[in-house]
Amino acid sequence: MVLAAGVLAVSSAAILTRFVQAYEVPALPLAAWRLALAAAILTPPVLVRCRGELARVSRRDVGLALASGAFLAVHFAAWIASLEHTSVAASTVLVTTNPIWIAALSWLLFGERPARTLVAGIGVALAGGIAIFAAGAGGATGAAPTLGNSLALAGSLAVSAYLLLGRNLRRRVALLAYVWLVYGAAALVLLAAVAATGAQMLGFAPVVYLLLVALAVGPQLAGHGAFNWALRYLSPAFVAIAILGEPVGAALLAYLVLGERVAPLELAGFVLLLVGIYVGARAERARTR
């Protein structure tokens, strides 16, 4: 239930990002603001409740948290930037291939051979993604589709590493301390990238900052916070499959807020995504039993 609520919260990210990009905010500053605000909001409760726990976190776990944050920063920077160069359909399909990488890496690194039912769920969900891609293939592919597709794939690989590292850390570090370390590390990486590129961080319209706060509170804290909480109890592969429900929620919000209609083939893809999540959930339930 918490994971489902997280998917609903993250589904609003596409709409809020669309509104922010309408004010010509570049990808790196947008991602940097999102993570920096999330870390700043978490700082007061962390200092009040988690100072003792943070002092007990080992250097190794701090290093892993910093690495997880770096991968999260790469994910957001690459995925948001990919939307500037390729179609939304292509970017969405490539960035949601992470169940494949997570299942493969979990098998290779941790010896966790995925159950056949879980593999079937991944296959059905990815078939839904391909259907959504095919529905949008007739639209513009962007100014540099090869670059955009490569960035989206890089974002998928980065978020896979982020989830795998988070699964390892969440067994030893409480949620609040963990997300503060990870979001703070991601914000520092993105702010360094902004400084290196000379991108604009200030001077936007006041409504932009309100939207950025909404991105930090909703998709980042509520959405990704739910994912990180669930990693303590569920496998990274299933969490990744559940995240595939984001396009379904985003499409519903786009219809309600922006009036964007869903093509029949896209609707079929959404149904396949939901079926894949259901099949994966059954496999996860059998695994935990």
Secondary structure, DSSP 8 states (H G I E B T S, - for coil): -HHHHHHHHHHHHHHHHHHHHTTT--HHHHHHHHHHHHHHHHHHHHHHHSHHHHHHS-HHHHHHHHHHHHHHHHHHHHHHHHTTTS-HHHHHHHHT-HHHHHHHHHHHHH-----HHHHHHHHHHHHHHHHHHHHHTTS---S-HHHHHHHHHHHHHHHHHHHHHHHHHTTTS-HHHHHHHHHHHHHHHHHHHHHHHT---S---HHHHHHHHHHIIIIIIIIIHHHHHHTTTS-HHHHHHHHTTHHHHHHHHIIIII-----HHHHHHHHHHHHHHHHHHHHHHHHH-
